[in-house]
Amino acid sequence: MISTVAVHAGASPARASSNHRPVAMMSSGDGPFHQGQPVWVMEEGGSQRAATYLGESETTAWLGGKVTVMVVYDDTRAAAAVDADRVIPR
């Protein structure tokens, strides 16, 4: 299943505007997380930031390399693409 989310730094993905660019995500069902799952994103310095998992970035499958996932941070409601190895379950 493929879904999209609008990503714009500092903005909620629910708000649509011409400044957002859609990012395709894949949900194969066999990943370590499921859509909507509460997760921690590990920040530099070892701190953790609460977020909600949205899905794996589709560009990861197309281009290879590091696996990137999409999350929405709980504190700012901003969507972000982060390396999957920085994401752990809450």
Secondary structure as a PSIPRED ss2 file (coil, helix, strand):
# PSIPRED VFORMAT (PSIPRED V4.0)

   1 M C   1.000  0.000  0.000
   2 I E   0.000  0.000  1.000
   3 S E   0.000  0.000  1.000
   4 T E   0.000  0.000  1.000
   5 V E   0.000  0.000  1.000
   6 A E   0.000  0.000  1.000
   7 V E   0.000  0.000  1.000
   8 H C   1.000  0.000  0.000
   9 A C   1.000  0.000  0.000
  10 G C   1.000  0.000  0.000
  11 A C   1.000  0.000  0.000
  12 S C   1.000  0.000  0.000
  13 P C   1.000  0.000  0.000
  14 A C   1.000  0.000  0.000
  15 R C   1.000  0.000  0.000
  16 A C   1.000  0.000  0.000
  17 S C   1.000  0.000  0.000
  18 S C   1.000  0.000  0.000
  19 N C   1.000  0.000  0.000
  20 H C   1.000  0.000  0.000
  21 R E   0.000  0.000  1.000
  22 P E   0.000  0.000  1.000
  23 V E   0.000  0.000  1.000
  24 A E   0.000  0.000  1.000
  25 M E   0.000  0.000  1.000
  26 M E   0.000  0.000  1.000
  27 S C   1.000  0.000  0.000
  28 S C   1.000  0.000  0.000
  29 G C   1.000  0.000  0.000
  30 D C   1.000  0.000  0.000
  31 G C   1.000  0.000  0.000
  32 P C   1.000  0.000  0.000
  33 F C   1.000  0.000  0.000
  34 H C   1.000  0.000  0.000
  35 Q C   1.000  0.000  0.000
  36 G C   1.000  0.000  0.000
  37 Q C   1.000  0.000  0.000
  38 P E   0.000  0.000  1.000
  39 V E   0.000  0.000  1.000
  40 W E   0.000  0.000  1.000
  41 V E   0.000  0.000  1.000
  42 M E   0.000  0.000  1.000
  43 E C   1.000  0.000  0.000
  44 E H   0.000  1.000  0.000
  45 G H   0.000  1.000  0.000
  46 G H   0.000  1.000  0.000
  47 S C   1.000  0.000  0.000
  48 Q E   0.000  0.000  1.000
  49 R E   0.000  0.000  1.000
  50 A E   0.000  0.000  1.000
  51 A E   0.000  0.000  1.000
  52 T E   0.000  0.000  1.000
  53 Y E   0.000  0.000  1.000
  54 L E   0.000  0.000  1.000
  55 G E   0.000  0.000  1.000
  56 E E   0.000  0.000  1.000
  57 S E   0.000  0.000  1.000
  58 E H   0.000  1.000  0.000
  59 T H   0.000  1.000  0.000
  60 T H   0.000  1.000  0.000
  61 A H   0.000  1.000  0.000
  62 W H   0.000  1.000  0.000
  63 L H   0.000  1.000  0.000
  64 G C   1.000  0.000  0.000
  65 G C   1.000  0.000  0.000
  66 K C   1.000  0.000  0.000
  67 V C   1.000  0.000  0.000
  68 T E   0.000  0.000  1.000
  69 V E   0.000  0.000  1.000
  70 M E   0.000  0.000  1.000
  71 V E   0.000  0.000  1.000
  72 V E   0.000  0.000  1.000
  73 Y E   0.000  0.000  1.000
  74 D C   1.000  0.000  0.000
  75 D C   1.000  0.000  0.000
  76 T C   1.000  0.000  0.000
  77 R C   1.000  0.000  0.000
  78 A C   1.000  0.000  0.000
  79 A E   0.000  0.000  1.000
  80 A E   0.000  0.000  1.000
  81 A E   0.000  0.000  1.000
  82 V E   0.000  0.000  1.000
  83 D E   0.000  0.000  1.000
  84 A H   0.000  1.000  0.000
  85 D H   0.000  1.000  0.000
  86 R H   0.000  1.000  0.000
  87 V E   0.000  0.000  1.000
  88 I E   0.000  0.000  1.000
  89 P E   0.000  0.000  1.000
  90 R C   1.000  0.000  0.000
